[in-house]
Amino acid sequence: MNQLQPGDAAPAFSALDQRGSTVNLSDFKGRRVFIFFYPKANTSG
């Protein structure tokens, strides 16, 4: 996968939310989305 540059459209993806439900980027079509994650959350690192 190529690295995204500022202004690039985000690729389609799915992820689990804090409740374990699957969320798709397409669920937010037409809305602004801010994604925040903790790379080392729930790990010993």
C-alpha positions in Angstrom: 0.0 0.0 0.0 1.3 3.4 -0.9 1.6 6.1 1.8 -1.2 8.6 1.8 -0.4 12.2 1.3 -2.3 15.2 2.6 -5.5 15.7 0.6 -5.6 12.0 -0.5 -8.9 10.2 -0.2 -8.9 7.5 2.5 -9.1 3.9 1.2 -12.1 1.9 2.2 -11.6 0.1 5.5 -13.4 -1.6 8.4 -12.4 -1.5 12.0 -13.7 -2.5 15.4 -15.1 0.3 17.7 -14.7 0.4 21.5 -17.7 -1.9 21.8 -16.4 -4.5 19.4 -18.8 -3.6 16.6 -17.5 -3.4 13.0 -17.6 0.1 11.6 -16.9 0.9 7.9 -15.6 4.1 6.6 -18.5 4.1 4.1 -20.9 4.4 7.1 -19.8 8.0 7.4 -20.0 9.0 3.7 -20.5 12.8 3.4 -19.4 13.5 6.9 -16.1 14.5 8.4 -14.3 11.7 10.2 -11.5 11.9 12.8 -9.8 8.6 13.7 -7.9 8.3 16.8 -6.2 5.2 18.0 -3.6 4.0 20.5 -1.0 1.8 18.8 0.1 0.3 22.1 -3.2 0.2 24.0 -3.8 -3.0 25.9 -0.2 -4.2 25.3 2.8 -4.5 27.5 4.7 -2.1 25.2 
